[in-house]
Every structure is written in C-alpha cells, then in structure tokens.
Amino acid sequence: MTPHRPRPSGQLAGANPAVHAYARPFINGEIRHYLRDKGFPISIPGRWRELHARGRKLSQSGCPVEEVPTRLGISLERWAEIVRACAVRVLALPVEGLEPEP
C-alpha cells in the first residue's frame, strides 16, 4: 500500500490533473462570455458595448473625458447615453440558506 500523499489545493480526489489544466480556463471563459452577453439587466446593443470599452481605454490612456466622444466619432449626448446604459450591471447576491463550508 502506498503512503498517503497530500493533494495540491483545489485538486479533486482521483481527478486527472490534465483535465483541470483544460477545464479551469474553459469554464472561466464560458463564464466571461455569459456575463459579456447576458450580464446586463437590459439589452444593450453590441456596438454600444464596443464603444464603451473603446472609450474607457481612451480615458485610461490619458485622453481627456471631453475628447472621448469626438475620437469615437459620436456626439456628446450619445456618449452620455452609452455610459449611463453600460453603468448598470448585474450583481450577484447571496442566496439565503446556503452557507459556505469551512
């Protein structure tokens, strides 16, 4: 009988490590895609989400906020509407009765 070897944290008993190496990034990607596509409580056009992402990148790279709509080729009013629409996100709330296991 072989002595008991401790498993690395997060590894299931009898699970193949190769499966974990494949499954973890795959599942994380699926979750990200789901949140990207259905993570908004209201339906937001893909073009707006794209413009919002590009606008955020511009503002993070040092572009003045007033100049972002001009660089994106849209009006200031449209940009304000896109920002308001994309600011609403789904929050994960705890479910009563489910306690995390120690």
Secondary structure as UniProt FT lines:
FT   TURN            9..10
FT   TURN            13..14
FT   HELIX           17..38
FT   HELIX           46..60
FT   TURN            61..62
FT   HELIX           65..67
FT   HELIX           68..72
FT   HELIX           76..86
FT   TURN            96..97
//
